[in-house]
Structures are given as structure tokens and as C-alpha cells.
Amino acid sequence: MNINCLKIMILAAVSDGEIQDEELHLIQMLRSNIPSLKALSEADFNGAVAEIYNALSSGIAVDLLVQNLGKELSSEEKNRGYALAMEVCRANFDYIPVEQEFINELEVLWGIESSIVEAITLSSDLRYN
């Protein structure tokens, strides 16, 4: 997994306009437990946050950011990034329409297979509903 999966989690967290405490806590917990994310330094994390913030502040559309990040991910990494984004969006037990739209964009722009969507959705619903 590369830093682009981390950037997708950050995008998921800000998809509703602000990063909730639960979302930030989850991202930090995942960073400290997923081996490939554990290898990223605090500077890497801060750089990823700054890059996403600067891109959004300059008016770059979320769908363009998602497409660009997806270009550097394998199918497996896209599936993992999709699952992690869903986890972040659901972290505060309030899965609002703008977060759902972000997840739908990932599905469409990255061509996430319906079997993956169904599995991740079911797992998420069982844990967060």
C-alpha cells in the first residue's frame, strides 16, 4: 500500500467539509497498525494532509483527485483504499449523503467490482448501523 491510500482516507475524512475526531483517531490507529502505513513518517502524513488540503483549497475537484490517485494504485490497492475510505466515512456512526457521494465516486471512478462494493457495504452496515 502506498501513500495514496492514506490520501484517500484523508479525502474521505474531509468529504463532509471537516475532519471529525473519530475519523482522525481511526486514521491514526490504522497508520500505527497497518504495516505499510506504519512505515510512513509523521512528515509523510503531514505532507499528505497538506497536499490534499492545498489541492482542495485551490479548487481542484475531488473527482479529479480521486482519478489521479487511482492511476498509481493497483486493483487490489484500489479495493483496499475503497474499504479504508468507507471505514473512515462511517467512523463517527453518521454516514451522511456527502460521504455516500464520495464513496460512490470511488466506486465509479475506480471501477470497484460490485462484489467488493456489496461485501464492504454489508460489513460496514453490520458494524455501524
C-alpha positions as CSV (number, residue, x, y, z in Angstrom):
1,M,0.0,0.0,0.0
2,N,1.4,3.4,-0.8
3,I,0.8,6.9,0.5
4,N,-2.1,7.3,-2.0
5,C,-4.2,5.1,0.2
6,L,-3.5,7.4,3.1
7,K,-4.5,10.3,0.9
8,I,-7.8,8.6,0.1
9,M,-8.5,8.2,3.8
10,I,-7.8,11.9,4.2
11,L,-10.1,12.8,1.4
12,A,-12.8,10.5,2.9
13,A,-12.4,12.3,6.2
14,V,-12.8,15.8,4.7
15,S,-15.6,14.8,2.3
16,D,-18.1,16.3,4.6
17,G,-16.2,19.5,5.0
18,E,-14.3,18.8,8.2
19,I,-12.3,16.0,9.8
20,Q,-14.2,14.6,12.8
21,D,-12.3,13.5,15.9
22,E,-13.4,9.9,15.3
23,E,-12.1,10.0,11.7
24,L,-8.7,11.4,12.7
25,H,-8.4,8.9,15.5
26,L,-9.2,6.0,13.1
27,I,-6.7,7.2,10.6
28,Q,-4.0,7.4,13.3
29,M,-4.9,4.0,14.6
30,L,-4.7,2.5,11.1
31,R,-1.4,4.3,10.5
32,S,0.0,2.6,13.5
33,N,-1.3,-0.9,12.8
34,I,-1.2,-1.4,9.0
35,P,2.5,-2.4,8.3
36,S,2.8,-0.4,5.0
37,L,1.3,2.7,6.7
38,K,3.4,2.2,9.8
39,A,6.4,2.7,7.6
40,L,5.3,6.3,6.7
41,S,6.8,9.0,8.8
42,E,5.0,11.8,10.5
43,A,6.4,14.1,7.8
44,D,4.9,11.8,5.2
45,F,1.5,12.1,6.9
46,N,1.7,15.8,7.4
47,G,2.7,16.2,3.7
48,A,-0.2,14.1,2.6
49,V,-2.6,16.2,4.6
50,A,-1.1,19.4,3.3
51,E,-1.3,18.1,-0.3
52,I,-4.9,17.3,0.0
53,Y,-5.8,20.5,1.8
54,N,-3.9,22.6,-0.8
55,A,-5.5,20.8,-3.7
56,L,-9.0,21.3,-2.3
57,S,-8.3,24.9,-1.4
58,S,-7.1,25.7,-4.9
59,G,-10.3,24.4,-6.3
60,I,-9.2,21.0,-7.7
61,A,-12.3,18.8,-7.9
62,V,-12.5,15.8,-5.7
63,D,-13.2,13.5,-8.7
64,L,-10.0,14.7,-10.4
65,L,-8.0,14.0,-7.2
66,V,-9.6,10.5,-6.9
67,Q,-8.8,9.8,-10.6
68,N,-5.2,10.9,-10.2
69,L,-4.7,8.9,-7.0
70,G,-6.2,5.9,-8.6
71,K,-3.8,6.0,-11.5
72,E,-1.0,5.0,-9.2
73,L,-2.9,2.1,-7.5
74,S,-3.3,-1.5,-8.5
75,S,-6.8,-3.0,-8.4
76,E,-6.0,-4.6,-5.1
77,E,-4.8,-1.2,-3.7
78,K,-8.0,0.5,-5.0
79,N,-10.1,-2.1,-3.3
80,R,-8.2,-1.6,-0.1
81,G,-8.4,2.2,-0.4
82,Y,-12.1,1.9,-1.0
83,A,-12.6,-0.2,2.1
84,L,-10.5,2.2,4.2
85,A,-12.4,5.2,2.9
86,M,-15.7,3.5,3.8
87,E,-14.3,2.8,7.3
88,V,-13.3,6.5,7.7
89,C,-16.7,7.8,6.5
90,R,-18.5,5.5,8.9
91,A,-16.2,6.1,11.9
92,N,-18.5,8.6,13.6
93,F,-21.6,6.5,13.1
94,D,-23.1,9.2,10.9
95,Y,-22.9,8.3,7.2
96,I,-24.3,11.4,5.6
97,P,-25.2,11.9,1.9
98,V,-22.0,13.8,1.0
99,E,-19.9,10.9,2.4
100,Q,-22.1,8.5,0.5
101,E,-21.5,10.5,-2.7
102,F,-17.7,10.4,-2.1
103,I,-17.9,6.6,-1.7
104,N,-20.0,6.3,-4.9
105,E,-17.4,8.4,-6.8
106,L,-14.7,5.9,-5.7
107,E,-16.8,3.0,-6.9
108,V,-17.4,4.6,-10.3
109,L,-14.1,6.3,-11.0
110,W,-12.0,3.3,-9.9
111,G,-14.4,0.6,-11.3
112,I,-14.7,-1.2,-8.0
113,E,-16.4,-4.5,-8.7
114,S,-20.0,-5.0,-7.4
115,S,-18.9,-8.0,-5.3
116,I,-16.4,-5.8,-3.4
117,V,-18.9,-3.0,-3.0
118,E,-21.5,-5.4,-1.6
119,A,-19.0,-7.0,0.8
120,I,-17.7,-3.7,2.1
121,T,-21.2,-2.3,2.4
122,L,-22.5,-5.3,4.3
123,S,-19.5,-5.4,6.6
124,S,-19.8,-1.6,7.3
125,D,-23.6,-1.8,7.8
126,L,-23.2,-4.7,10.3
127,R,-20.7,-2.7,12.3
128,Y,-22.0,0.8,12.1
129,N,-25.8,0.5,11.9
